[in-house]
Amino acid sequence: MLKYIWLSTLIFFSTSVPALAVQSATAVHTGAVQGIASEATAQKEFQRWTDQREELSSEIRDMKMTNSWLEFQNAKYQRYLEKQKAVIAELERRKVEALRIQMELEPFLEIIVDKLSAQIAADLPFLEEERTLRMTFLRDSLDDYHLELSEKLRRVLEALQIETEYGRTIETVSSELDIQGVSMQVSIFRLGRTALFYQTEDASSAGFWDRKNQKWQPAAQEFTRDIRRAKDMASRKRAVELLSLPIGEAQ
């Protein structure tokens, strides 16, 4: 009887061990598969996190670079603003100065033209028509509302320059003069703004403009030759030399 029980037990164990082994191997395999899957999942998460970290690091670097650039541009823009403020302040100063100059210059030009007109009226009687037309042109210019002040100034300065040049030039022109009630065709010699002389065509007589009496006066006979020489010098027909000419008394 005992033999039979032992044999039964032996048969039971001999049939159970393979089953347990199979179950244990299956569990191990399942655990290994799950471990591998967990490792793979962890690896994927790690890689994702690493990628995110690199992406965030790249974004941080870009943001830092952008911030540095913005700080640089802001500092530069502040300097630009300061410079523009200085420019605007200077323009405002010039505007005020220009307005002040305009308020002073426009009436000053009127005074200059009046003085120039008076000077021409008291000056030697040469180029009278040309100079009168110039003065008329200047007055019309000053009264022109649409003409810029700068152009008015230019025209006045140009007229002053022309009048100044008359004092450094000499010329000889032919004209008809009334000499002591007699109309004569003469040659007039202008010595700058110093004196005017006339000589008849036959060179028989000569004279000068008397500033004090504001009329033509005959010159002494001894000056006739010197006046002729002066005319020749003005026409470059004779070398320059010292001459004695009657100028008359100052007005």
Buried (B, 14 or more C-beta within 10 A) or exposed (E): EEEEEEEEEEEEEEEEEEEEEEEEEEEEEEEEEEEEEEEEEEEEEEEEEEEEEEEEEEEEEEEEEEEEEEEEEEEEEEEEEEEEEEEEEEEEEEEEEEEEBEEEBEEEBBEBBEEBBEEBEEBBBBBEEEBEEBBEEBBEBBEEEEEEBEEBBEBBEEBBEEBEEBEEEBBBEEEEBEBEEEEBEBBBBBBEBEBBBBBBEEEEBBBBBBBEEEEBBBBEEEBBEBBBBBBBBBEEEEEEEEEEBBBBEEE
